[in-house]
């Protein structure tokens, strides 16, 4: 499925010794870029303003770090709704299988779980950070924990960065600062300001892979309820479908969340008129099959109240909400439910709707959608088309994907490509 796996090596092959490379950001993309630039002979300094590197990696995958998705490039592209064609060179140069081999060859054992998600065997995101940090340091990177306050270019070429009011000169500059999500990890949008300062366009920033808010009181009633194997469809106010998929979700005090909800948010760009979430609670059953199932359950409880006859069909917490939407008397006996009433119940189960008013704030998003405009970046090198010696890697670029290890893969692949090419300046 993947073709030939490229062997990982730490053999140095410098094109021009001591090319000075500065990287802003010590996250996934920055550490990968630094390790590869150093490996090929560059003098690399990574500036990370947080006390430790890889802070966002530590919280990914609920602290386990879903470091990639074990799929081929074609399948990967189907999980990147924003500017996926831009990634062809990066991903073909560092495929998900290559990424697994990269970490395995550095001593980090991995495993594949449901949905082709890849995790470290230890289930510790810290092990991923430690491995990546060691890769950068062992190849000669210097990591300095100070913030970069400015960037400088002259005559269309990078000159350096400003740190503590002092110019740090460089031949190449890689901006790998992340987005604006989870600012406590250091992703506060600095890279966008630096990019604009150097003449780049930053597209509209919005939260992605984020829970959704709803004005529906039922969400609060269902708070904490997790649903598995449901189908979620999102439609606009005019009825246009923007997303549909199977998976897991949960209700919260503010609305809905969970894996398929996060993926749905990638496709929701304009909340001015709101969206509607349609939840098929029984997607494995056709209408006819579900009707037969309801009829069977009612027949087995023919003299019992309807409210006491749905426990095999629905989670306990969901039953009173469904009954309220059904507008049925909870004391109504199963033997008195009409065919029309049964069909109305079926419609609720196959199309449980939730109104969506807004995403949660961007600082709660897993990734930021939007960023440095891809038409201004060479996809084969990650170098700016506007400023010589300027490179971009990771979330700062206007590319984002669904949940499942895809966004970290983008960070690894673009970081590697930027690092390798930064030595040419």
C-alpha positions in Angstrom: 0.0 0.0 0.0 2.8 2.4 0.9 5.6 1.5 -1.5 9.2 1.4 -0.6 10.0 2.7 2.9 12.9 5.2 2.9 15.5 4.2 5.5 16.2 6.8 8.2 19.8 7.9 8.6 21.7 10.4 10.7 24.6 10.6 8.2 25.5 14.3 7.6 25.7 15.4 4.0 26.2 19.2 4.2 25.8 21.2 1.1 27.4 24.3 2.5 28.8 23.9 6.0 27.6 26.3 8.7 24.6 27.7 6.9 23.0 29.7 9.8 19.4 28.6 10.3 17.1 30.2 12.9 13.8 28.5 13.7 11.1 30.3 15.6 9.1 27.7 17.6 10.1 24.5 19.3 7.0 22.5 18.6 6.5 19.5 16.3 7.4 21.3 13.1 10.2 23.4 14.5 12.0 20.4 16.2 11.6 18.3 13.1 12.9 21.1 10.9 15.8 21.8 13.2 16.9 18.2 13.4 17.0 17.8 9.7 18.7 21.1 9.0 21.4 20.2 11.5 21.7 16.7 10.2 22.6 18.2 6.8 25.3 20.5 8.2 23.5 23.7 9.1 24.2 25.7 12.3 20.7 25.7 13.8 19.3 27.8 16.6 15.7 27.1 17.7 14.0 29.9 19.7 11.2 28.7 21.9 9.6 31.2 24.2 8.1 28.6 26.6 10.2 27.0 29.3 10.0 23.6 27.6 9.7 22.5 24.0 6.8 20.5 22.5 4.1 21.8 24.9 1.3 21.2 22.4 2.5 17.7 21.6 2.1 16.9 25.3 -1.6 17.5 25.2 -2.3 15.9 21.9 -4.3 12.6 21.8 -5.4 13.3 25.4 -1.8 13.1 26.6 -1.0 10.0 24.5 0.0 11.8 21.2 -1.7 10.5 18.1 1.5 11.1 16.1 0.2 10.0 12.7 -2.4 8.0 10.8 -1.3 4.7 9.2 -2.7 5.3 5.7 -1.4 6.0 2.2 -1.0 9.5 0.8 -4.3 9.4 -1.2 -6.3 8.5 1.9 -4.5 11.1 3.8 -5.4 13.8 1.3 -9.1 12.9 1.7 -8.8 13.9 5.4 -7.4 17.4 4.6 -10.3 19.7 3.6 -8.2 22.8 3.3 -5.5 23.2 0.6 -4.6 19.5 0.5 -2.9 19.8 -3.0 -0.3 22.0 -1.4 0.9 19.1 0.7 1.7 16.6 -2.1 5.5 17.1 -2.1 5.8 17.3 1.6 3.8 14.1 2.2 5.3 12.1 -0.6 8.7 13.0 0.9 7.7 11.9 4.4 4.7 9.6 4.3 2.9 8.3 7.4 4.9 5.0 7.1 8.1 7.1 6.9 7.1 8.9 10.1 6.5 5.7 11.9 10.0 4.4 10.8 11.5 7.7 11.8 10.3 7.4 15.4 10.9 3.6 15.6 14.5 4.1 14.4 15.0 6.6 17.1 13.9 4.0 19.7 10.2 5.0 20.1 8.0 2.0 19.6 4.6 2.6 18.1 1.2 0.9 17.8 -1.8 1.3 15.5 -5.2 1.6 17.1 -8.8 2.0 15.8 -9.1 4.4 12.9 -5.5 3.7 11.9 -4.4 6.1 14.7 -0.7 5.7 15.6 0.4 6.1 19.2 3.6 5.4 21.2 3.4 2.0 22.8 4.0 3.7 26.1 0.9 5.9 25.7 3.0 8.8 26.8 3.1 12.0 24.7 6.2 13.0 26.7 8.1 10.1 25.1 7.4 11.6 21.7 8.6 15.0 22.8 11.8 13.5 24.4 12.5 11.6 21.2 12.1 14.6 19.0 14.1 16.9 21.3 16.9 14.4 21.4 16.9 14.1 17.6 17.3 17.9 17.3 20.0 18.2 20.0 22.0 15.1 19.0 22.2 16.5 15.5 23.6 19.8 16.8 20.7 22.1 17.3 20.9 24.8 20.0 17.6 25.4 21.7 17.2 28.8 23.4 14.2 29.6 25.6 13.7 33.2 24.7 10.9 35.0 22.7 11.6 36.4 19.3 10.2 40.0 19.2 10.7 40.7 15.5 12.0 39.6 12.1 14.1 41.4 9.6 14.6 41.2 5.8 16.5 43.4 3.4 16.5 43.5 -0.4 14.1 40.6 -0.6 16.1 38.3 1.6 16.1 37.3 5.3 18.6 39.0 7.6 17.7 37.8 11.0 15.5 37.9 14.1 15.3 40.3 17.0 15.8 38.7 20.4 16.1 40.9 23.5 16.5 44.0 21.3 19.5 42.4 19.5 19.6 41.2 15.9 20.5 37.5 15.5 21.6 37.2 11.9 20.8 34.1 9.8 20.9 32.8 6.2 17.5 31.0 6.6 14.6 31.6 8.9 11.9 29.0 9.5 8.7 30.2 11.1 7.1 27.2 12.9 5.2 29.0 15.6 1.9 27.1 15.4 -1.5 28.8 15.3 -3.6 30.6 17.9 -5.2 27.6 19.5 -4.2 26.5 23.0 -2.3 29.7 23.8 -1.1 28.3 27.1 1.2 26.1 25.0 2.8 29.1 23.4 0.7 29.2 20.2 -0.4 32.9 20.4 -0.3 33.8 16.8 3.2 35.4 16.7 4.0 33.7 13.4 1.1 35.4 11.6 2.5 38.8 12.7 6.0 37.9 11.5 4.7 36.7 8.2 2.7 39.9 7.6 5.7 41.9 8.6 7.7 40.2 5.8 5.0 40.9 3.3 2.9 37.7 3.4 -0.9 37.4 3.4 -2.6 35.7 6.3 -6.0 34.3 5.5 -8.9 34.6 7.9 -8.2 32.8 11.1 -10.9 30.6 12.7 -11.0 27.7 15.1 -11.0 24.2 13.7 -11.3 20.8 15.3 -13.4 22.4 17.9 -16.6 21.7 19.9 -19.8 23.4 18.8 -22.2 25.5 20.9 -25.9 25.1 20.8 -28.8 27.1 22.2 -30.8 23.8 22.6 -31.7 23.1 26.3 -31.6 19.4 25.5 -27.8 19.5 25.3 -27.5 20.5 28.9 -30.0 17.8 29.9 -27.8 15.3 28.0 -24.5 16.6 29.4 -21.9 13.9 29.7 -23.7 11.4 27.4 -21.4 9.8 24.9 -22.8 8.2 21.7 -20.9 5.7 19.6 -21.5 4.5 16.1 -23.9 7.4 15.2 -24.0 9.3 11.9 -23.6 13.1 12.1 -24.7 15.3 9.3 -24.4 19.1 9.3 -26.5 21.3 7.1 -26.7 25.1 6.6 -29.8 27.2 7.2 -30.7 26.6 3.5 -30.4 22.9 3.9 -27.0 22.4 2.1 -25.0 19.5 3.5 -21.5 20.4 4.5 -20.4 17.3 6.4 -21.5 13.7 7.1 -19.7 10.9 8.8 -20.0 8.0 11.3 -18.3 8.0 14.7 -18.4 9.1 18.3 -19.7 12.3 19.9 -20.9 13.6 23.2 -23.2 16.2 24.7 -21.8 18.9 26.9 -23.3 21.8 28.9 -22.6 24.1 26.0 -23.5 21.9 23.0 -21.8 18.9 21.4 -18.2 17.6 21.1 -16.3 14.4 20.3 -14.3 13.2 17.3 -16.9 13.5 14.6 -18.0 16.9 15.9 -14.4 18.1 15.8 -14.1 16.9 12.2 -17.4 18.5 11.3 -16.1 21.9 12.5 -13.4 21.9 9.8 -16.2 22.3 7.2 -18.2 25.0 9.0 -17.0 28.5 8.0 -20.0 30.9 8.4 -22.1 30.8 11.5 -24.1 33.9 10.7 -27.3 31.9 10.0 -26.4 28.9 12.1 -26.1 25.2 11.3 -28.2 22.2 12.1 -26.7 18.9 13.4 -28.7 15.8 12.3 -27.9 12.8 14.4 -28.9 9.3 13.2 -28.9 7.4 16.4 -29.4 4.1 14.6 -27.5 4.4 11.3 -27.0 0.6 11.0 -30.7 0.1 10.7 -32.9 1.2 7.7 -36.2 2.8 8.5 -38.0 -0.5 7.9 -35.6 -2.4 10.2 -35.8 0.2 12.9 -39.6 0.2 12.7 -39.6 -3.5 13.1 -37.2 -3.2 16.0 -39.5 -0.7 17.8 -42.5 -2.8 17.1 -40.8 -5.9 18.5 -39.7 -4.0 21.7 -43.3 -2.6 22.2 -44.7 -6.1 21.6 -42.5 -7.5 24.3 -43.7 -4.8 26.7 -47.3 -4.6 25.5 -48.9 -3.7 28.8 -46.0 -1.5 30.1 -45.7 2.3 29.7 -43.7 3.5 26.7 -41.2 5.3 29.1 -40.3 1.9 30.5 -39.9 0.1 27.1 -37.1 2.0 25.4 -34.1 0.9 27.6 -32.9 -1.7 25.0 -33.0 0.9 22.3 -31.6 4.0 23.9 -29.3 5.1 26.7 -31.2 5.9 29.9 -30.3 9.6 29.8 -31.7 10.0 26.3 -35.1 8.4 26.9 -36.8 11.4 28.6 -35.5 13.8 25.9 -36.8 11.6 23.1 -40.1 11.2 24.8 -40.4 15.0 25.1 -39.6 15.5 21.5 -42.1 12.7 20.6 -44.6 14.6 22.6 -46.0 11.3 23.9 -47.5 10.7 27.3 -44.8 8.9 29.2 -47.5 6.7 30.9 -48.9 5.7 27.5 -49.1 1.9 27.1 -47.1 0.3 24.3 -50.3 -1.5 23.1 -51.9 1.9 22.4 -49.1 3.3 20.2 -50.4 3.9 16.7 -48.5 3.2 13.5 -48.3 7.0 12.9 -46.9 7.6 16.4 -44.4 4.8 15.9 -43.2 6.4 12.6 -42.9 9.8 14.4 -40.7 8.1 17.0 -38.6 6.6 14.2 -38.1 10.0 12.6 -36.7 11.4 15.9 -34.3 8.5 16.2 -33.1 8.8 12.6 -32.9 12.6 12.7 -32.3 13.9 16.2 -31.5 17.5 15.5 -29.4 20.0 17.4 -29.1 23.7 16.4 -25.6 25.0 16.2 -25.0 28.7 16.9 -21.2 29.0 17.1 -17.9 27.2 17.6 -16.2 27.4 21.0 -13.5 30.1 21.4 -10.4 29.7 19.3 -8.2 29.1 22.3 -10.1 25.8 22.8 -9.5 24.7 19.2 -7.1 21.8 18.5 -5.9 23.6 15.4 -6.3 27.0 13.8 -7.8 27.1 10.3 -6.3 29.8 8.1 -2.8 31.1 8.1 0.0 32.1 5.7 -1.5 31.9 2.2 -0.2 28.8 0.4 0.0 30.5 -3.0 2.9 32.5 -1.5 4.9 29.4 -0.5 6.8 27.0 -2.7 5.2 23.6 -1.9 8.3 21.7 -3.0 10.6 23.5 -0.5 8.3 25.4 2.0 10.3 28.6 1.0 8.5 31.9 0.7 8.0 33.1 -2.9 8.4 36.6 -1.6 11.4 36.6 0.7 14.6 34.5 0.0 15.6 32.4 2.9 12.2 32.5 4.6 10.4 29.2 5.2 7.2 28.1 6.9 6.3 24.8 8.6 3.3 23.4 10.5 0.1 25.1 11.6 1.2 28.6 10.7 0.4 27.7 7.1 -3.2 27.8 5.8 -3.6 24.0 5.8 -5.5 21.9 8.3 -7.0 18.4 8.6 -9.5 16.3 10.4 -8.7 14.7 13.8 -6.8 11.4 13.8 -3.1 12.2 13.6 -3.3 14.1 10.3 -2.4 17.5 11.6 0.7 16.3 13.4 1.7 14.5 10.2 1.5 17.8 8.4 3.7 19.4 11.0 6.3 16.6 10.7 6.3 16.6 6.8 6.4 20.3 6.3 9.0 20.7 9.1 11.3 18.1 7.5 10.9 19.7 4.0 11.6 23.2 5.4 14.6 22.0 7.3 16.2 20.1 4.4 15.8 23.0 2.1 16.9 25.8 4.5 20.5 24.7 4.0 20.5 26.0 0.5 20.6 29.7 1.4 
